[in-house]
Structure formats: C-alpha cells, structure tokens
Amino acid sequence: MEVFAVPGLPEVREGDDLAALVDERVDLRESDVVVVASTVVSKAEGRVFDLDDFPASARAKEVADRLAAVTGDEKDPRFAQAVLEESTELIMEAPFLLTATRFGHVGVNAGIDRSNVPDGDLLLLPKRPSESASRIREGLPADRVVVSDTCGRPFRHGQRGVAIGWAGLPASRDWRGEPDRDGRELGVTVQNVIDELAGAANLVAGEGAGGTPVVVVRDWAFGDHEGSDAHFREVDSDFVRQALREWRFEDA
C-alpha cells in the first residue's frame, strides 16, 4: 500500500471544484482511495462564518459562563451558540463541550475549527459529509472517497484522523465467521476501514501551516469480506454516551 499527499493545492474558497483541483494535480487510478480533509470540503461548501453570525442565546451564555468558571478562561458565548446550533445533543457541558453532530459524529465543539480560516472566525464541518464525498467522487477517476477530520479519543492522548463521510466503499469489513490462525471462528471482529484509511492519510497529511489536505491511498484492497455502512454507533448500544449523560463535572 502506498500513501502520498497531493501536492500544490491552493487555498480553497467557496465554490471551488475540489475534484477538479485534485484531478489536475495527480494521475489517479480507479482503485485509489482519495482522503479529503473536512477543512477544504467545508471551505468549498461555504461553511466559513464569523462569530457575529451566532448571536448568543440565554442557553449559550449559560454554557459559556459554566465553562469559564470551570476552566478559568473567558469563553465567548457566540462560539457556544455555534456549537449548540451544530449539535443534536450536548453530551457533556464541562470541562469541555462534547457533542453529537447532526450527521452522527461525536466530538468536541461539534468539530468547529478556529485555525486555518483566513476569511472568517469559524469553520464548521460539512453538513452532510457522505454526500460531499459522493459529489467529489463523481468528478474523479478514483472510485472511492473518504472525508476525514481529526479528533481526540477516549482513553488516548492526542488526536488522530477519523472518517466522517465516505462514498464508493463500505465503512467496515466483517471478519465474523472466518477462522483465526488456530481455526477458531471469529465472533466479534468488524474492522472499521474508513477510520483506518483516514488515520493512515493523516500520517502524511500533516497538521498546522504545513498540512496537505488531500491524500491518495493506492494499492489497498477491501478483500473478500462482507461490508457494512455502519460507522457511528447507535445511541441505544452506546453505553459510554449513556453513562456520560448521567455524569456531571464537579469543581474541585
């Protein structure tokens, strides 16, 4: 498997054709997986906003005041308002905002970014990342597209690349029913391949000012497995989320 970044992409603006920008810079193959950072997808789709676009409600002021009291840092209630509007659920209110987005992703601050946004204050995630992946796929010779983001994970330090949208391949491959090396039948192993592809892409995409937002994964094969589009855990079986709903941060 080969993983490489697409070179020479310009600063993406609203209305830009991402597929065309990528296609003219790299000779893609049909079997390639193209991993596109959500930041450039959002910029092309006009998801750049100013804080003043989100007048703070009473609820947002309450959330911001609570965070300020817990962290000791002043929090802008307009940012809290943006997070609330982009979320279907505020799972944790302190010491940070853990939210569920409208398309099912769970992360901090609804995935809203405040870095690398030259034309505004905030960069919101794409509204429907899998639909974004499908549109990009239509304009490329490559048949598989993943939209990625970076976020932290429970029980781990730091951030990693994860998939938030995909097109042209299943989200996971199912090993259940297949034998291990000793002939025992696998009973629970379902491999989330789009997250793993996003993580591999993030290793070469980089971060900060030197980041390259589009990566090609070449010569990776899904294999002879059953596939599934199950990606975000259903709430009824997400016991960690259910526990967090009952948990409240207590000031020391």
C-alpha positions as CSV (number, residue, x, y, z in Angstrom):
1,M,0.0,0.0,0.0
2,E,1.2,3.5,-0.9
3,V,0.1,6.7,0.8
4,F,1.0,10.1,-0.6
5,A,-0.2,13.7,-0.4
6,V,-1.5,15.6,-3.4
7,P,1.0,18.5,-3.9
8,G,0.4,22.1,-4.8
9,L,-3.3,22.6,-3.8
10,P,-4.2,26.3,-3.5
11,E,-6.1,27.9,-0.6
12,V,-9.7,26.6,-1.2
13,R,-12.5,29.1,-1.4
14,E,-16.3,28.8,-1.5
15,G,-17.5,27.4,-4.8
16,D,-14.2,25.7,-5.8
17,D,-14.4,22.4,-7.5
18,L,-12.3,20.1,-5.2
19,A,-12.4,17.2,-7.6
20,A,-11.0,19.3,-10.5
21,L,-8.3,20.8,-8.2
22,V,-7.2,17.2,-7.3
23,D,-7.6,15.7,-10.7
24,E,-5.3,18.2,-12.4
25,R,-2.5,17.6,-9.9
26,V,-2.3,13.8,-9.7
27,D,-2.7,10.9,-12.0
28,L,-5.4,8.9,-10.2
29,R,-6.3,5.3,-10.7
30,E,-9.9,3.9,-10.4
31,S,-8.9,1.8,-7.4
32,D,-7.4,4.6,-5.5
33,V,-8.9,5.9,-2.2
34,V,-8.9,9.7,-2.1
35,V,-9.0,11.0,1.5
36,V,-10.0,14.7,1.7
37,A,-9.7,16.7,4.9
38,S,-13.1,18.2,6.0
39,T,-11.5,21.6,6.3
40,V,-11.2,22.0,2.5
41,V,-14.6,20.4,1.9
42,S,-16.1,22.9,4.3
43,K,-14.4,25.9,2.7
44,A,-15.6,24.8,-0.8
45,E,-19.1,24.5,0.6
46,G,-19.2,27.9,2.2
47,R,-19.1,26.7,5.8
48,V,-16.9,29.7,7.0
49,F,-18.7,32.0,9.4
50,D,-18.0,34.9,11.7
51,L,-18.8,34.8,15.4
52,D,-21.3,37.6,14.9
53,D,-23.3,35.2,12.8
54,F,-24.3,33.4,16.0
55,P,-26.0,35.9,18.4
56,A,-25.8,34.3,21.8
57,S,-29.0,32.9,23.4
58,A,-29.5,32.6,27.1
59,R,-28.6,29.0,26.9
60,A,-25.3,29.7,25.1
61,K,-24.4,32.3,27.8
62,E,-25.2,29.8,30.5
63,V,-22.9,27.2,28.8
64,A,-20.1,29.8,28.3
65,D,-20.3,31.0,31.8
66,R,-20.1,27.4,33.2
67,L,-17.0,26.7,31.1
68,A,-15.3,29.9,32.1
69,A,-16.0,29.1,35.8
70,V,-14.5,25.6,35.4
71,T,-11.5,26.4,33.2
72,G,-10.7,29.9,34.4
73,D,-10.6,31.2,30.8
74,E,-13.1,33.5,29.3
75,K,-15.4,31.8,26.8
76,D,-17.2,33.6,24.0
77,P,-21.0,32.8,24.2
78,R,-21.2,33.2,20.4
79,F,-18.9,30.2,20.0
80,A,-21.1,28.3,22.4
81,Q,-24.1,29.3,20.3
82,A,-22.5,27.9,17.1
83,V,-21.8,24.7,18.9
84,L,-25.4,24.4,20.0
85,E,-26.7,25.1,16.6
86,E,-24.5,22.4,15.0
87,S,-25.4,19.7,17.5
88,T,-28.3,17.4,18.2
89,E,-27.1,16.7,21.7
90,L,-24.8,18.3,24.3
91,I,-23.5,15.2,25.9
92,M,-21.0,16.9,28.3
93,E,-21.0,20.6,29.3
94,A,-17.8,20.7,31.3
95,P,-14.9,20.7,31.4
96,F,-15.4,20.9,27.6
97,L,-18.3,20.6,25.2
98,L,-18.8,17.0,23.9
99,T,-21.5,17.0,21.3
100,A,-23.3,14.8,18.8
101,T,-23.4,16.4,15.3
102,R,-26.4,16.3,13.0
103,F,-24.8,13.5,10.9
104,G,-23.9,11.3,13.9
105,H,-20.3,12.1,14.7
106,V,-19.5,12.6,18.4
107,G,-16.7,15.1,19.1
108,V,-15.6,18.2,20.9
109,N,-17.3,21.5,20.0
110,A,-19.3,19.9,17.1
111,G,-16.0,19.8,15.2
112,I,-15.9,23.6,14.8
113,D,-12.4,24.8,13.9
114,R,-10.8,28.2,14.6
115,S,-7.5,27.6,12.8
116,N,-6.6,28.0,9.2
117,V,-9.7,30.1,8.5
118,P,-8.3,33.2,6.7
119,D,-11.8,34.5,5.7
120,G,-13.7,34.2,9.0
121,D,-13.7,33.2,12.6
122,L,-15.1,29.7,12.4
123,L,-15.0,26.7,10.1
124,L,-18.0,24.4,10.6
125,L,-18.0,20.7,9.5
126,P,-19.7,19.9,6.2
127,K,-23.5,19.5,6.7
128,R,-23.6,16.0,5.2
129,P,-20.1,14.7,4.7
130,S,-21.1,11.5,2.9
131,E,-23.0,13.5,0.3
132,S,-19.9,15.7,0.0
133,A,-17.8,12.6,-0.6
134,S,-20.2,11.4,-3.3
135,R,-20.0,14.7,-5.1
136,I,-16.2,14.7,-5.1
137,R,-16.2,11.1,-6.2
138,E,-18.3,12.0,-9.3
139,G,-15.6,14.3,-10.5
140,L,-12.7,11.9,-10.1
141,P,-11.2,8.9,-11.9
142,A,-10.8,7.3,-8.5
143,D,-13.9,5.4,-7.3
144,R,-13.5,5.8,-3.5
145,V,-13.5,8.9,-1.4
146,V,-13.3,9.4,2.4
147,V,-13.8,12.8,4.1
148,S,-11.7,12.9,7.2
149,D,-11.4,15.0,10.4
150,T,-9.1,14.9,13.4
151,C,-10.4,14.5,16.9
152,G,-9.4,13.0,20.2
153,R,-10.4,9.6,21.5
154,P,-11.4,8.4,25.0
155,F,-8.5,6.8,26.9
156,R,-5.9,8.1,24.5
157,H,-3.7,11.2,24.4
158,G,-3.7,13.4,21.3
159,Q,-5.7,13.4,18.1
160,R,-5.9,11.2,15.1
161,G,-7.6,11.1,11.7
162,V,-11.1,9.7,11.6
163,A,-13.7,9.4,8.8
164,I,-16.8,11.5,8.9
165,G,-18.1,10.8,5.4
166,W,-17.4,8.2,2.7
167,A,-18.5,7.1,-0.8
168,G,-17.7,4.1,-3.0
169,L,-16.7,1.7,-0.3
170,P,-18.3,0.2,2.8
171,A,-17.4,1.7,6.2
172,S,-16.3,-1.6,7.6
173,R,-15.4,-5.1,6.7
174,D,-16.8,-8.1,8.6
175,W,-14.4,-10.9,9.7
176,R,-17.1,-12.7,11.8
177,G,-17.4,-16.3,10.8
178,E,-13.8,-16.5,9.4
179,P,-11.2,-18.6,11.1
180,D,-8.2,-17.3,13.0
181,R,-4.7,-18.9,12.7
182,D,-5.8,-21.7,15.0
183,G,-9.0,-22.4,13.2
184,R,-11.2,-20.7,15.8
185,E,-14.1,-18.9,14.3
186,L,-14.1,-15.1,14.8
187,G,-17.2,-13.9,16.6
188,V,-17.0,-10.1,17.0
189,T,-14.3,-8.7,14.7
190,V,-15.7,-5.9,12.5
191,Q,-12.9,-3.7,11.1
192,N,-13.7,0.0,10.6
193,V,-11.7,0.5,7.4
194,I,-12.7,4.1,6.7
195,D,-11.3,5.2,10.1
196,E,-8.1,3.3,9.4
197,L,-7.7,4.8,5.9
198,A,-8.3,8.3,7.4
199,G,-5.7,7.6,10.1
200,A,-3.1,6.4,7.5
201,A,-3.8,9.5,5.4
202,N,-3.4,11.8,8.4
203,L,0.2,10.5,8.9
204,V,1.3,12.1,5.7
205,A,-1.2,15.0,5.5
206,G,0.4,16.8,8.4
207,E,-1.1,19.5,10.6
208,G,-0.9,23.2,11.1
209,A,0.6,25.5,8.4
210,G,2.4,22.6,6.7
211,G,-0.7,20.5,6.2
212,T,-1.7,19.0,2.9
213,P,-5.4,18.4,2.8
214,V,-5.8,15.6,0.2
215,V,-4.1,12.2,0.3
216,V,-4.2,9.2,-2.0
217,V,-4.1,5.7,-0.7
218,R,-3.0,3.3,-3.5
219,D,-3.0,-0.5,-3.8
220,W,-5.2,-1.0,-0.8
221,A,-7.8,-3.8,-1.3
222,F,-11.0,-4.3,0.6
223,G,-10.7,-8.1,0.2
224,D,-13.3,-10.8,0.0
225,H,-15.4,-9.8,3.0
226,E,-18.9,-8.7,3.8
227,G,-19.2,-5.0,4.1
228,S,-21.3,-2.6,6.1
229,D,-22.1,1.1,6.2
230,A,-22.4,1.0,10.0
231,H,-20.0,3.6,11.3
232,F,-21.4,5.8,14.0
233,R,-22.6,3.7,17.0
234,E,-26.3,3.6,17.5
235,V,-27.3,5.5,20.7
236,D,-29.1,2.5,22.1
237,S,-25.9,0.5,22.2
238,D,-23.5,3.4,23.0
239,F,-23.2,2.7,26.7
240,V,-20.4,5.2,27.2
241,R,-22.6,8.0,25.8
242,Q,-25.4,6.9,28.1
243,A,-23.1,7.0,31.1
244,L,-21.8,10.4,30.2
245,R,-25.4,11.7,30.1
246,E,-25.7,10.9,33.8
247,W,-22.2,12.3,34.7
248,R,-21.6,15.9,35.8
249,F,-18.3,17.6,36.3
250,E,-17.8,18.7,39.8
251,D,-15.5,21.6,40.6
252,A,-12.5,20.7,42.8
